[in-house]
């Protein structure tokens, strides 16, 4: 075994492999482990129910919250059911429906992101994939309730960003967040898909890189070797961060919160 892996000194590509690990905890696992009394809601009231996105209401320390998670499956059959964590337009519209409901009832929104990207299939495009993602970005930027987004595994392109316009963005230590996959980057830029390891380094997709750039706010430590090595401990770390965030925002004026969110993403726009 790689000695750097044991010590925790991982390359960008090794972190990609951990983020994609088949045993990595799913969004649904974190919901069940961290929150109480979860009630799942289904459907976008327009086309159907996308099981790649799990959402509903729950409580944490007796505080009601809205939870929305892009979730992969924990086995092959569940991965197929959840389309390997690649949402369709109806998934993003379901998420937006729950966000607007949270705004109405003044519940904080907590999002978990773990997706290689939005589903690129013909049907998804016909049903307005681009519009659904863009609508989420627009609505989240001015949603009148606090929003926390946690990048728990893969964070691919606009499919991840659609649930990551938040007041605070946290990222698991071995998660990744990027405009596209290293394979896609290598194929498009260099016409050589074998250069994926080099691409992963060049793209600056790790939590450490993105914290330095100010794209994310903080990093959640994982058990040595990755969250899949001790899923319960990883969930405990996430829960602690959620509780700290809820404590931090409880006395912030909502107008100030929204203005800070706007300024945050304007600053990111200037960075790019």
C-alpha positions in Angstrom: 0.0 0.0 0.0 1.1 3.5 -0.8 2.9 4.9 2.4 1.5 8.4 1.6 -2.0 7.0 1.6 -1.4 5.5 5.1 0.0 8.9 6.3 -2.9 10.8 4.7 -0.6 12.6 2.2 -2.8 11.8 -0.8 -2.4 13.0 -4.4 -5.4 14.7 -6.1 -6.1 11.5 -8.1 -6.1 9.4 -4.9 -8.7 11.7 -3.5 -10.7 11.3 -6.6 -10.6 7.5 -6.1 -11.7 7.9 -2.4 -14.5 10.3 -3.4 -15.8 7.7 -5.8 -15.3 4.7 -3.5 -18.1 2.2 -3.7 -18.4 2.1 0.1 -18.3 5.8 0.6 -21.3 6.9 2.8 -24.2 8.2 0.7 -26.4 11.2 1.3 -29.2 8.9 2.5 -26.9 7.4 5.0 -26.0 10.8 6.5 -29.7 11.8 6.7 -30.5 8.6 8.7 -27.4 8.9 10.9 -27.5 12.6 11.7 -31.2 13.7 11.8 -34.3 12.5 13.5 -37.9 12.0 12.3 -37.0 12.3 8.6 -40.1 12.5 6.4 -39.2 12.1 2.7 -41.2 14.1 0.1 -41.5 12.9 -3.5 -42.0 14.4 -6.9 -41.7 17.8 -8.6 -45.5 18.2 -9.1 -44.8 18.4 -12.8 -43.2 15.2 -14.3 -42.2 12.6 -11.7 -40.0 11.7 -8.7 -36.2 11.6 -9.3 -34.7 9.2 -6.7 -31.2 10.6 -7.3 -32.3 13.4 -5.0 -33.6 12.6 -1.6 -35.4 15.4 0.3 -37.8 16.2 3.1 -38.0 17.5 6.6 -36.3 16.3 9.8 -35.0 17.6 13.1 -31.6 18.0 14.7 -31.4 18.9 18.4 -35.2 19.5 18.2 -34.8 22.1 15.4 -36.8 21.5 12.3 -34.8 21.6 9.1 -35.2 20.8 5.4 -32.7 18.2 4.1 -31.9 17.8 0.4 -29.3 15.2 -0.7 -28.0 14.1 -4.1 -27.5 10.5 -3.2 -25.8 7.6 -4.8 -26.7 4.0 -3.9 -25.1 1.7 -1.4 -25.2 -1.3 -3.8 -25.7 -1.9 -7.5 -29.5 -2.1 -7.5 -29.8 1.1 -5.5 -27.3 2.8 -7.7 -29.4 2.0 -10.7 -32.5 3.2 -8.9 -30.8 6.5 -8.0 -29.1 6.8 -11.5 -25.6 6.7 -9.8 -26.3 10.1 -8.2 -27.0 11.9 -11.5 -30.2 13.9 -11.2 -32.6 14.8 -13.9 -34.6 18.0 -14.2 -37.4 16.8 -12.1 -34.9 16.1 -9.3 -33.7 19.7 -9.3 -37.3 20.9 -9.5 -38.2 18.7 -6.5 -35.2 20.2 -4.6 -36.4 23.7 -5.5 -39.9 22.9 -4.3 -38.6 21.8 -1.0 -36.4 24.9 -0.7 -39.3 27.2 -1.3 -41.3 25.3 1.2 -38.5 25.8 3.7 -38.5 29.5 3.0 -42.3 29.6 3.7 -42.0 27.9 7.0 -38.6 29.5 8.0 -36.7 26.2 8.1 -32.9 26.2 7.5 -31.9 24.2 4.4 -29.1 21.7 4.5 -27.8 20.1 1.3 -25.6 17.1 0.7 -23.9 17.0 -2.7 -22.4 13.8 -4.2 -22.8 13.6 -7.9 -20.6 13.1 -11.0 -22.9 15.7 -12.6 -26.4 16.2 -13.8 -27.7 13.4 -16.0 -26.9 14.2 -19.7 -29.4 11.9 -21.3 -31.7 12.9 -24.2 -34.9 12.8 -22.0 -33.3 15.1 -19.4 -32.3 17.6 -22.0 -35.8 17.5 -23.6 -37.3 18.2 -20.1 -35.1 21.3 -19.6 -32.0 20.2 -17.7 -30.2 23.4 -18.2 -33.2 25.6 -17.3 -33.8 23.5 -14.1 -30.2 24.0 -12.9 -30.2 27.7 -13.8 -33.5 28.2 -12.0 -32.0 26.7 -8.8 -29.0 29.0 -9.0 -31.3 32.0 -9.4 -33.7 31.1 -6.6 -31.0 29.9 -4.1 -29.2 33.2 -4.5 -32.1 35.1 -2.9 -33.9 32.3 -0.9 -35.1 33.9 2.4 -33.8 31.2 4.7 -30.3 30.0 5.8 -28.6 27.5 3.5 -25.7 25.1 4.2 -24.2 22.9 1.5 -21.9 20.0 2.2 -19.8 18.5 -0.6 -19.7 14.9 0.6 -18.1 13.0 -2.3 -18.1 14.0 -6.0 -19.1 17.6 -6.9 -19.4 17.6 -10.6 -20.2 20.7 -12.7 -23.5 22.5 -12.6 -25.2 19.4 -11.3 -23.4 20.0 -8.0 -23.6 23.8 -8.1 -27.4 23.6 -8.3 -27.4 22.6 -4.6 -24.3 24.6 -3.6 -25.3 28.2 -3.7 -25.3 28.5 0.1 -24.4 30.8 2.9 -21.7 28.3 4.0 -20.1 25.6 1.9 -18.3 22.8 3.6 -16.3 20.1 1.9 -15.3 16.7 3.2 -11.6 16.2 3.3 -11.5 13.7 0.5 -14.3 15.1 -1.6 -13.7 16.8 -5.0 -15.5 19.7 -6.7 -14.9 20.6 -10.3 -16.3 21.8 -13.6 -16.0 18.3 -15.1 -14.3 15.0 -14.4 -10.5 14.6 -14.7 -11.2 12.1 -17.5 -13.3 14.7 -19.4 -10.7 17.4 -18.8 -7.8 15.2 -20.2 -9.9 14.1 -23.2 -11.0 17.6 -24.1 -7.9 19.6 -23.4 -5.2 17.1 -24.2 -7.1 14.6 -26.4 -5.6 11.9 -24.1 -7.8 10.3 -21.5 -4.8 8.4 -20.0 -3.5 11.7 -18.5 -6.2 11.7 -15.7 -3.8 11.8 -12.8 -2.1 14.8 -14.3 -5.5 16.4 -15.0 -6.6 15.9 -11.4 -3.5 17.9 -10.2 -3.9 20.7 -12.7 -7.6 21.2 -12.1 -7.2 22.0 -8.4 -10.2 20.0 -7.3 -9.4 19.0 -3.8 -10.8 20.5 -0.6 -7.4 22.0 0.3 -7.1 23.7 -3.1 -10.6 25.1 -3.0 -10.3 26.4 0.6 -7.2 28.3 -0.5 -9.1 29.8 -3.4 -12.0 30.8 -1.2 -14.5 28.6 -3.1 -15.4 26.7 0.0 -15.6 28.0 3.6 -14.2 25.0 5.5 -13.0 21.4 5.4 -14.5 18.5 7.4 -11.9 16.0 8.5 -12.5 12.4 7.6 -11.3 9.2 9.3 -7.9 8.1 8.0 -8.2 6.5 4.6 -11.6 8.1 3.9 -15.1 8.4 5.3 -15.9 4.8 4.3 -13.4 3.5 6.8 -15.6 4.8 9.7 -18.9 6.1 8.4 -20.4 6.8 11.8 -17.4 8.9 12.8 -17.6 10.8 9.5 -21.3 11.5 10.3 -20.4 12.7 13.8 -18.0 15.2 12.3 -20.6 16.5 9.9 -23.2 16.7 12.7 -20.8 18.8 14.8 -20.3 21.2 11.8 -24.1 21.5 11.2 -24.7 22.3 14.9 -22.0 24.9 14.9 -23.4 26.5 11.8 -27.0 26.6 13.2 -25.6 28.3 16.3 -23.7 30.8 14.2 -26.6 31.9 12.1 -29.4 32.0 14.7 -28.9 35.7 15.5 -28.0 37.0 12.0 -30.6 39.2 10.4 -32.1 37.5 7.3 -31.5 40.5 5.1 -27.8 40.6 6.1 -27.6 36.8 5.5 -28.9 37.1 1.9 -26.7 40.1 1.1 -23.7 38.2 2.4 -24.6 35.3 0.2 -25.0 37.5 -2.8 -21.6 39.2 -2.1 -20.0 35.8 -1.6 -20.9 34.6 -5.1 -20.2 37.9 -6.8 -16.7 37.6 -5.4 -16.4 34.1 -6.8 -17.6 35.4 -10.2 -14.8 38.1 -10.1 -12.3 35.3 -9.2 -13.2 33.4 -12.4 
